[in-house]
């Protein structure tokens, strides 16, 4: 095993749990490197939603040990001419399609090298029209763990695909952002962060769909059935209902505009 590479390989996909896809990817990894520790981050990314996958990998990967290998397979262009890539960063390695899914990682990391996977000797099948997660990304991740350098995968490239990730902006003295993720509890997580809110201190409120939403410090400070907001443990403004489903009760969706003002 490469001393600079962790024994951990993580998986983020939109595969769900009905089909054998996840198990087949794990089987390939373990067949090549039985010492791998495989962590499922999530397999419930909304189908084909590259922006959601970019948010999840950007948010979660920084909590893993240096050298962790992250496989992300949300890939509506599978089998097409889009590239398969490895990103090498100061924090770890990322393996997946070059379709923008690593945009948050690329923008956050200072040290980035990107390699186009073209070496057919390290994959199961380069011609995999529907399942490159199993046939390309899983074996490449396992071989990285075994010690091959990313340079062995193929040529270095300088133009990985970046997609536009929604970012907050100012209108007058207010901050305007949007909901970027809804978790299984129905909490709506925005792209407005601690840094954006520094200028307000604790003196702010959020507006969403015409309603004023007062901030609290933790969930239990809020009354049931009432929208409230807080800065969550990841430093993002989150809109919630205490012991309720904010998205279900109030029809909140990704992309809904959120305004913060005094």
C-alpha positions in Angstrom: 0.0 0.0 0.0 1.2 3.5 -0.8 2.4 5.1 2.4 0.8 8.4 1.2 -2.6 6.8 0.6 -5.1 5.9 3.3 -6.7 2.4 3.4 -10.1 4.2 3.2 -12.1 4.4 0.0 -15.4 6.3 0.1 -18.4 6.0 -2.2 -20.9 8.6 -3.3 -23.4 7.6 -5.9 -27.0 8.1 -7.1 -27.5 4.3 -7.3 -29.9 3.8 -4.4 -30.1 0.4 -2.8 -32.4 -1.7 -5.0 -29.8 -2.9 -7.5 -26.5 -4.8 -7.1 -24.4 -1.8 -8.4 -22.8 -0.8 -5.1 -22.0 -4.4 -4.1 -20.4 -5.0 -7.4 -18.1 -1.9 -7.0 -17.1 -3.1 -3.5 -16.5 -6.6 -4.8 -14.1 -5.2 -7.5 -12.2 -3.1 -4.9 -11.8 -5.9 -2.4 -10.8 -8.4 -5.1 -7.9 -6.1 -6.0 -7.1 -4.9 -2.5 -8.6 -6.9 0.4 -7.3 -4.5 3.0 -9.5 -1.6 1.8 -11.9 0.0 4.2 -14.9 1.1 2.2 -17.1 3.8 3.6 -20.5 4.6 2.1 -21.0 8.4 2.3 -24.4 8.2 0.5 -26.0 6.4 -2.4 -29.1 8.6 -2.3 -27.9 11.6 -4.4 -30.9 12.7 -6.6 -30.5 10.8 -9.9 -28.2 12.7 -12.3 -27.9 15.6 -10.0 -24.2 16.6 -10.4 -24.6 19.8 -8.3 -25.9 17.9 -5.3 -23.1 15.4 -5.6 -20.5 18.2 -5.8 -22.0 19.7 -2.6 -21.9 16.4 -0.8 -18.3 15.5 -1.7 -17.1 19.0 -1.0 -18.8 19.0 2.4 -17.9 15.5 3.6 -14.4 14.6 2.2 -12.6 17.2 4.4 -13.5 15.1 7.5 -11.5 12.1 6.3 -7.9 11.3 7.0 -5.3 12.6 4.5 -4.8 10.2 1.6 -8.4 9.0 1.6 -9.6 8.0 -1.9 -13.1 9.3 -2.8 -15.1 7.7 -5.6 -18.0 9.7 -6.9 -20.3 8.3 -9.5 -23.1 10.6 -10.5 -22.7 10.3 -14.2 -25.5 11.0 -16.7 -22.8 11.0 -19.5 -21.5 7.4 -18.8 -20.3 5.8 -22.0 -19.9 9.1 -23.8 -16.7 11.0 -24.7 -16.5 12.7 -21.2 -13.3 11.9 -19.5 -12.6 9.6 -16.5 -10.3 11.4 -14.1 -8.2 11.2 -10.9 -7.8 14.4 -8.8 -4.8 14.5 -6.5 -5.1 17.1 -3.8 -3.3 18.0 -0.6 -6.1 16.2 1.3 -6.6 13.1 -0.8 -7.6 11.5 -4.1 -10.9 11.8 -6.1 -11.9 9.3 -8.8 -14.9 9.8 -11.1 -16.3 11.4 -14.2 -15.0 14.7 -15.5 -18.4 16.3 -15.5 -18.2 18.9 -12.8 -18.8 16.6 -9.9 -15.5 17.7 -8.3 -16.1 21.5 -8.7 -16.4 22.2 -5.0 -13.2 20.3 -4.3 -11.3 22.0 -7.0 -12.4 25.5 -5.8 -11.6 24.7 -2.2 -8.2 23.0 -2.6 -5.0 24.9 -3.2 -2.9 21.9 -4.6 -4.6 20.2 -7.4 -3.4 17.8 -10.1 -5.8 16.1 -12.5 -5.1 13.0 -14.6 -7.1 11.6 -17.5 -7.6 7.8 -17.0 -6.5 6.3 -20.2 -4.3 3.3 -19.1 -6.4 0.2 -20.0 -4.1 -2.0 -17.9 -5.5 -0.7 -14.7 -9.2 -1.0 -15.4 -11.6 -3.9 -16.0 -12.9 -2.5 -19.2 -12.3 0.8 -20.9 -15.3 0.2 -23.1 -18.0 0.2 -20.4 -21.2 1.8 -21.9 -23.3 1.8 -18.7 -21.2 1.0 -15.6 -17.8 2.7 -15.4 -18.2 2.9 -11.6 -17.5 -0.8 -11.5 -15.3 -1.2 -14.6 -13.1 2.0 -14.3 -13.4 3.9 -11.1 -13.5 1.1 -8.6 -10.3 -0.7 -10.0 -8.4 2.6 -10.4 -9.2 3.5 -6.7 -8.0 0.1 -5.5 -4.8 0.3 -7.5 -4.1 3.8 -6.1 -4.4 2.3 -2.7 -2.0 -0.4 -3.7 0.6 2.2 -4.6 0.4 3.1 -8.3 1.0 6.9 -8.8 -1.8 8.9 -10.5 0.7 9.6 -13.3 0.4 5.9 -14.3 -3.3 6.3 -15.0 -2.8 8.7 -17.9 -1.7 12.2 -18.9 -2.0 15.2 -16.6 -4.7 17.7 -17.8 -5.2 21.3 -16.9 -8.8 21.8 -17.8 -11.1 19.6 -15.5 -14.7 20.5 -16.0 -16.1 23.1 -13.6 -19.8 23.7 -13.2 -21.4 26.8 -11.9 -22.3 26.3 -8.2 -24.8 28.8 -6.9 -23.1 31.4 -4.6 -24.8 34.1 -2.5 -24.7 37.7 -3.7 -25.6 41.1 -2.2 -28.7 43.2 -2.9 -28.5 46.5 -1.1 -27.3 45.4 2.4 -28.9 42.0 2.2 -27.5 38.6 1.3 -29.4 36.5 -1.2 -28.6 32.8 -1.4 -30.6 29.6 -2.0 -31.4 26.2 -0.7 -28.7 23.8 -2.1 -29.6 20.6 -0.2 -32.5 19.0 1.7 -31.6 16.2 4.1 -33.7 13.2 5.1 -35.2 15.2 8.0 -36.5 17.8 5.6 -34.0 20.4 6.8 -33.1 22.9 4.1 -29.4 23.7 3.9 -28.4 26.9 2.1 -25.2 28.2 0.5 -25.1 31.0 3.0 -22.2 30.4 5.4 -20.8 31.7 8.7 -18.5 34.0 6.7 -21.4 35.6 4.8 -23.2 36.3 8.1 -20.2 37.8 10.0 -21.3 41.3 9.2 -24.7 40.7 10.9 -23.4 39.2 14.1 -26.5 37.7 15.8 -28.8 40.4 14.5 -30.4 38.9 11.4 -33.4 37.1 10.1 -34.0 35.1 7.0 -36.8 35.5 4.5 -38.2 32.6 2.4 -41.3 32.5 0.3 -42.6 35.7 1.9 -42.1 34.6 5.5 -39.7 36.0 8.1 -37.7 33.3 9.8 -36.0 34.1 13.2 -32.7 32.5 14.1 -32.0 30.2 17.1 -28.9 28.6 18.5 -30.1 25.0 18.4 -33.2 23.0 17.3 -34.8 22.7 20.7 -35.1 26.4 21.1 -37.8 26.4 18.3 -41.5 25.7 18.7 -42.9 22.8 16.7 -44.5 23.5 13.3 -42.6 26.8 13.0 -39.9 27.6 10.5 -36.7 28.7 12.2 -33.1 29.0 11.1 -29.7 28.4 12.6 -26.0 28.1 11.7 -25.4 24.4 11.6 -22.3 22.4 12.7 -20.9 22.7 9.1 -21.2 26.5 9.2 -24.2 26.8 6.9 -27.5 28.6 7.4 -30.1 25.9 7.8 -33.9 26.2 7.8 -35.8 23.7 9.9 -38.9 22.8 11.9 -38.2 21.3 15.3 -39.2 17.6 15.3 -40.8 18.2 11.9 -40.1 18.2 8.2 -39.6 21.7 7.0 -39.4 20.8 3.3 -42.6 18.7 3.5 -44.6 21.1 5.6 -43.7 24.3 3.8 -42.9 23.0 0.3 -39.2 23.9 0.4 -37.1 22.8 -2.5 -33.5 23.1 -3.8 -33.1 26.3 -5.6 -35.6 28.3 -3.5 -34.2 31.8 -2.8 -33.3 32.8 0.8 -32.7 36.4 1.8 -30.9 37.4 5.0 -31.3 40.9 6.4 -31.3 42.8 9.7 
